[in-house]
Amino acid sequence: MKILVTGANGLLGQKLCLLLDKDTNVDLVATTRSALSIKLERGRFVPMDVTNQPQLEAVVSTEKPEVIIHTAAMTQVDQCETEREACWLNNVTAVDFLVKAAAKVNAHFIHVSTDFIFDGTHGPLDELAIPNPISYYGESKLAGEQAVIKSQLSWAIVRTVLVYGVTKDMSRSNIVLWVKKSLEEGKKINVVNDQWRTPTLAEDLAMGCVLAAQKKAMGIFNISGEEMMTPYDIAIQTADFFQLTKELINQTDSTQFKQPAKRPPKTGFIITKAKRELGYKPHSFREGLEVLASQL
């Protein structure tokens, strides 16, 4: 099965490509706009900018993938709020380009989305929950989903929550790495206790995408961890695991932070459907920390 992955340099993209690269039944085409930061044993790297329609169409028509897994996105929530044109280009227009290219080669399309399409009034949420984004990032990701749903493609949408993990050439941190680094440097950190998520190990999300690709699953799937936690809970458990000073962690609430974009207070996912239909089995948060620690 030939699988083309977009955003191969991202946290998810790297984990996904390394996982697919091990599968002798997969012909992997890893794409990203800049040089690939991981080494592939069997797969191939092809430069592709998802916002460049002629280049994208040329790559997809030449490679003719059976499955496209679209992980590339602009995910910096506050940047999306202030740089709206760039956000829309990366999260909506690029999806339109990909959907059209995928249709020409009859590829199964897997699109990665987010809990930020919800307003956060309640959680955890199942796949039937009604989206109501409260940030421009959330709006753009919902519009991307709608472009996929309206297409004539065979498609799956994989929604996830607060992804953490370790990659090579990390251009961006994530909550676990930020907490660990800050505490190791003796810095006091303020962490909110009034937001709830089901944090997701990057390896688990990658496996969820692979399962959806293998089965050519159709529809919407929640792929995340199972434990509802606040960022403060995450920080405390991270400090405990790495035997760092918890006294440096100050419990606060989201009113203390002035950020351009609103965050949904409570999301988190119910993952029953993914477990039942895909055979998805996430790590516990503690197990996720063990996986992360083994890679540092």
Residue pairs with C-beta under 8 A, 6 or more apart in sequence:
1 25
1 26
1 27
1 66
1 67
1 213
1 214
2 26
2 27
2 28
2 29
2 63
2 64
2 65
2 66
2 67
3 20
3 26
3 27
3 28
3 29
3 65
3 66
3 67
3 68
3 69
3 213
4 29
4 31
4 59
4 60
4 63
4 65
4 67
4 68
4 69
4 107
5 13
5 16
5 17
5 20
5 28
5 29
5 30
5 31
5 68
5 69
5 71
6 13
6 31
6 32
6 48
6 50
6 68
6 69
6 70
6 71
6 72
6 98
7 13
7 31
7 32
7 50
7 70
7 71
7 72
7 73
8 14
8 16
8 17
8 30
8 31
8 32
8 36
8 38
8 45
8 71
9 32
9 34
9 36
9 37
9 38
9 169
9 171
10 71
10 72
10 167
11 163
11 165
11 167
11 170
11 172
11 174
11 202
12 71
12 112
12 163
12 202
12 205
12 206
12 209
13 30
13 32
13 71
13 72
14 37
14 38
14 167
14 168
15 165
15 167
15 202
15 203
15 205
15 206
16 69
16 71
16 206
16 209
16 210
17 28
17 30
17 38
17 40
17 43
18 38
18 206
19 203
19 206
19 207
19 210
20 26
20 28
20 43
20 210
21 28
21 40
21 41
21 42
21 43
22 41
23 210
24 42
26 43
27 43
28 40
28 42
28 43
28 44
29 43
29 44
29 46
29 59
29 63
29 65
30 36
30 40
30 43
30 44
30 45
30 46
31 45
31 46
31 47
31 48
31 59
32 45
32 47
32 48
32 72
33 47
33 48
33 49
33 50
33 52
34 47
36 45
37 167
37 168
37 169
38 167
38 168
46 59
46 63
47 55
48 55
48 56
48 59
49 55
49 56
50 56
50 70
50 72
50 90
50 94
50 97
50 98
51 89
51 90
51 93
51 94
51 97
53 97
56 94
56 97
56 98
56 101
57 97
57 100
57 101
57 104
60 68
60 98
60 101
60 102
60 104
60 105
60 107
61 101
61 104
61 105
64 105
64 107
65 105
65 107
66 107
66 108
67 107
67 108
67 109
67 110
67 213
67 216
68 98
68 102
68 107
68 108
68 109
68 110
69 110
69 112
69 209
69 213
70 95
70 98
70 109
70 110
70 111
70 112
71 112
71 209
72 90
72 94
73 90
73 91
73 112
73 141
73 144
74 80
74 86
74 87
74 90
74 91
74 137
74 140
75 114
75 137
76 137
76 172
77 116
77 135
77 137
77 259
77 261
77 263
78 259
78 260
78 261
79 86
79 87
80 86
80 87
80 91
80 135
80 136
80 137
80 140
80 261
81 87
81 135
81 136
81 137
81 260
81 261
82 260
84 136
87 136
87 137
87 140
88 140
88 143
90 140
91 137
91 140
91 141
91 143
91 144
92 140
92 143
92 144
92 147
95 111
95 144
95 147
95 148
96 147
98 109
99 109
99 147
99 148
99 151
99 153
102 109
102 151
102 153
103 151
103 152
103 153
107 153
108 153
108 154
108 155
108 156
108 213
108 216
109 148
109 151
109 153
109 154
109 155
109 156
110 155
110 156
110 157
110 158
110 209
110 212
110 213
111 144
111 145
111 148
111 155
111 156
111 157
111 158
112 157
112 158
112 159
112 160
112 205
112 209
113 141
113 142
113 144
113 145
113 157
113 158
113 159
113 160
114 137
114 138
114 141
114 159
114 160
114 161
115 125
115 159
115 160
115 161
115 162
115 197
115 224
115 264
115 267
115 268
115 269
116 133
116 135
116 137
116 138
116 141
116 263
116 264
116 267
117 131
117 132
117 133
117 138
117 141
117 142
117 145
117 159
118 125
118 129
118 131
118 132
118 133
118 138
118 264
118 267
119 132
119 133
119 134
119 264
120 134
120 195
120 263
120 264
120 265
120 266
120 267
121 264
121 265
121 266
122 266
123 196
123 228
123 266
123 267
123 268
123 269
124 198
124 228
124 267
124 268
124 269
124 270
125 222
125 267
125 268
125 269
125 270
126 222
126 269
126 270
126 272
126 273
127 159
127 219
127 220
127 221
127 222
127 273
131 138
131 142
131 145
133 139
133 141
133 142
134 262
134 264
135 261
135 262
135 263
136 261
137 261
138 264
145 157
148 155
148 157
149 155
149 157
154 216
154 218
155 218
156 212
156 217
156 218
156 219
156 220
156 221
157 219
157 220
157 221
158 205
158 208
158 209
158 212
158 221
158 223
159 220
159 221
159 222
159 223
159 224
159 269
160 200
160 205
160 208
160 222
160 223
160 224
160 269
161 197
161 198
161 199
161 200
161 224
161 225
161 267
161 268
161 269
162 174
162 175
162 197
162 198
162 199
162 200
162 224
163 174
163 199
163 200
163 201
163 202
163 205
164 174
164 175
164 176
164 177
164 199
164 200
164 201
164 202
164 288
164 292
165 174
165 176
165 201
165 202
165 203
165 291
165 292
165 295
166 177
166 292
166 295
166 296
167 202
170 177
173 181
175 199
175 231
175 234
175 235
176 234
176 238
176 289
176 292
178 189
179 189
179 191
179 234
179 235
179 238
179 239
179 249
180 238
180 242
180 244
182 189
182 248
183 189
183 239
183 242
183 244
183 245
183 248
183 249
184 242
184 244
186 245
186 248
187 248
188 248
188 249
188 250
189 235
189 248
189 249
189 250
190 250
190 252
190 256
190 257
191 231
191 232
191 234
191 235
191 249
191 250
191 251
191 252
192 230
192 231
192 232
192 252
192 253
192 254
192 256
192 257
193 230
193 231
193 232
193 233
193 251
193 252
193 253
194 230
194 253
194 254
194 265
195 230
195 231
195 254
195 263
195 264
195 265
195 266
196 228
196 229
196 230
196 265
196 266
196 267
196 268
197 228
197 229
197 230
197 231
197 267
197 268
198 224
198 225
198 226
198 227
198 228
198 229
198 267
198 268
198 269
198 271
199 224
199 225
199 227
199 229
199 234
199 285
199 288
200 223
200 224
200 225
200 282
201 225
201 282
201 283
201 287
201 288
201 291
201 292
203 283
203 291
204 223
204 224
204 225
204 280
204 282
204 283
204 288
205 223
205 224
207 280
208 221
208 223
208 274
208 278
208 280
209 223
211 217
211 274
211 278
211 279
211 280
212 221
212 278
215 277
215 278
217 277
217 278
221 273
221 274
221 277
221 278
221 280
222 269
222 270
222 271
222 273
222 274
223 269
223 271
223 274
223 280
223 282
224 268
224 269
224 271
224 282
225 282
225 283
225 284
225 285
225 288
226 271
226 282
226 284
227 284
227 285
228 268
229 237
229 285
232 249
232 251
234 285
235 249
236 246
236 249
237 285
237 286
237 289
238 244
238 289
239 245
239 246
239 248
239 249
240 246
241 286
241 289
241 290
241 293
242 289
242 293
254 263
254 265
271 280
271 282
274 280
275 281
283 291
